[in-house]
Amino acid sequence: MKAIHFIIGVLIIALGFFFFSITVEGDFLKNFSYKLLGFAIVVGGAFYLKKVARFGRQKES
């Protein structure tokens, strides 16, 4: 199950980087919107990996 959550988290982050890399020539507002959306998705994916997939520092049982 941990591997599935890892794959989902990586796909979310990849989608965020996809939006972050979009550039529209001559339209500042669209560029800014895509960058902001991409950043939010990357942060959400990192949060998903940290909380749901339990990556990062783990407690010892």
C-alpha positions in Angstrom: 0.0 0.0 0.0 2.9 2.3 0.7 4.2 1.9 -2.8 0.8 2.8 -4.3 0.7 6.0 -2.2 4.3 6.8 -3.2 3.4 6.5 -6.9 0.3 8.7 -6.5 2.3 11.3 -4.7 5.0 11.3 -7.4 2.3 11.6 -10.1 0.8 14.6 -8.2 4.2 16.3 -8.0 4.9 15.6 -11.7 1.5 17.2 -12.6 2.5 20.2 -10.6 5.8 20.5 -12.3 4.0 20.2 -15.7 1.9 23.2 -14.8 4.9 25.0 -13.4 6.7 24.6 -16.7 4.0 26.0 -18.9 4.8 29.4 -20.5 2.4 31.5 -22.6 4.1 34.1 -24.6 2.9 37.6 -24.0 0.3 36.9 -21.3 1.6 37.6 -17.8 -1.6 36.7 -16.0 -1.8 33.2 -17.5 1.9 32.6 -16.8 1.5 33.7 -13.2 -1.7 31.6 -12.8 0.0 28.4 -14.2 3.1 28.9 -12.0 1.0 29.5 -8.9 -1.2 26.4 -9.7 1.9 24.3 -10.3 3.5 25.4 -7.1 0.3 24.7 -5.1 0.1 21.2 -6.7 3.7 20.4 -5.9 3.3 21.5 -2.3 0.1 19.4 -2.1 1.9 16.4 -3.5 4.8 16.8 -1.0 2.2 17.1 1.8 0.5 13.9 0.5 3.9 12.1 0.5 4.6 13.3 4.0 1.3 12.6 5.6 -0.5 9.9 3.7 2.4 7.9 2.3 4.4 8.5 5.6 7.6 9.4 3.9 10.2 11.5 5.6 11.0 11.1 9.3 9.2 8.1 10.8 8.6 7.1 14.3 10.3 4.0 15.7 7.8 1.5 17.1 
